[in-house]
Amino acid sequence: MFYYLIALFVVLLDQFTKWLIVSRMNFGDSIPIIDNVLYITSHRNSGAAWGILQGRMWLFYIITIVVIVAIIYYIQKSAKGNWLLGVSLALMLGGAIGNFIDRVIRKQVVDFIHTFIFGYNFPVFNIADSALCIGVILLMILMIRDERKMKEKSYGENGTHHS
């Protein structure tokens, strides 16, 4: 249940911030937060990450539904007793649902976080995108950690481990 509350928090925060952008800014408006680093910019995306596959909403509907079902399955099956896996899946679930709501209701995703990292004009993104990325990074950390544990365990059992 805790993991679903995390996902719900992500969805609510994502949708609230997008509502603020849509209701208070015109498309293309930009507010500097830290000059040359961070801006709030009203942007829309009818594709996937970085604008790929523009206008293919039916594809995003199918993929997102499959992803949501798979994440819920893994939360139910594997997250009990593994908080890092549960949190990573919860963040991905919240992010997937947040952008799915935009695609269904608006037929495009509202983006607004605009950064310039080391001078690179990074594509504009949103809270759902951030949650998805953080969830994937946590999952990768978990996988690397588990792989190391398995190697240590197998080295110890075979007596081949060298210090």
N, C-alpha and C positions, 0 to 999 in steps of 0.2 A: 504493500500500500504506500509506503514511504516513497518509493521510486515513482509512482504515479503522481504523487503530490509534487515532486520535483518537475516532472513533465508538465503538469498543470501550471505551475508557477512560470515556467518558461513560456508556455502558450499565452498566458495572461499578460506577462510583461511584454512579450513580442507584439501581441495585438494592441495593447495599450499604446506602446510607443509608435506603432504604425498609424494608429488612429490620430495621435497627436500630430504626426507629420502631415497626413492627408487633410486634417481639419484646419491646420494652422499655417501651412506653407503651400505655395504654388509649386508646381513641378519645375524643377531646375533651380529653385531658390537655395542658397547656401549660407549657413551661419558659421563664421569662424569660431572655434572653441580654443584652439591653439594654432596660431598662424603657421602656415606651411607644414602642419602636422595632422591636425584633426578638425574636421568640419562636419556639420549636420547638413546634408544635402538631400533634397527631395528628389528621389529617382524612382523609376519603375523598371521592372524587368519581366518580360514575357517568356523568358527562356530559363535555362538552368544556371548554374554557377558561371559567372563572368559572361552571361548572355548567350551561351551556346544553345543550340536547338530552339531558337526563337519561334514562338507561336505554335509549338507542338503540345498543346495543353492535354490532349487525350493521352499522350505518352506519359506525361508527368502524373496524371491521375492514376494510371495503372501502376506505374513504378512506385508511387508514394503509398498506395494502398497495400501493395505487396510488402514494402519496407515496414510500414506500421504494423502489419500482422506479424511479420517476422520478429520485430523488436519486442512486441508484446509476448510472443511465444518464448523468446529467450529470457525475458524478465521473469516469466512464470517458471520456466524450466531450470534456469542456471543462476539467477541472481541471488537466490536465498543463500545467506552466509558469505556472499562475495560482494561487499559493499562497493568496491571499485568498478566491478562489472555492472552492478545495478545502477550506479550513478552515471556511468558512461552511456548505458542504454537509455536511461531516463532523459538525459540531455539530448540524445539523438531523437528520441520519440517526440519530445517537446518541440524540437526544431523542425522535424518533418511535418508535424501537425500544424505548426504556426505558418509555414509557407504554403501548406496544402489549403488552409483556410483562405489565404489570399488568392490562390489560383482558382478556387471554386467561386468565391464571392466577387473578386475584382478582375479575374481573368489575367492578372499580372501580380507580381510580388513587389511590395513596397520596400525599397532599400533607402537607407539614410546615413549610415556611418561611412564617412569618406575620409580615408587616411592617406598620407604621403609618408611612406616608410623609407628612410634613407634616400629621399628624393623620388622614389617610385610612386606613381599615382595608382594606388591599389584600387581595384574595383569596389564600388560602393556595395555595402552589405547591410545586414540587419541583425537583430537579436537572435532570431531563429538560426541564421547562418552561423553565428558565433557559437551557439549551443551545439549545433551539429559538429563543427570543427573541434571544439573542446571535447565533446563526447568521443569522437574518432581518435583524438590524441590520447585520451585516457585509455581507450581500448588498446591502442598500440602499445602503450606503456605496460598495460596488464599482460599482453601477449608476450612482450619481451621478457618481463619478469617471470612469467610462467615457464617460458622456454629455458631460461637460465636455471630455474629450480629443477626442471626435469633433467637437464644436463648434469647438474650437481648430484642429483639423486642417482642417476644411472652411472656416473663416474664412481660414486661411493660404493654402489652395489658390486661393480665389476672390479673394484680395487685398482682402477687405472688413473685415479685422480692424483695429480702431482701438485704440490704446493709451490 
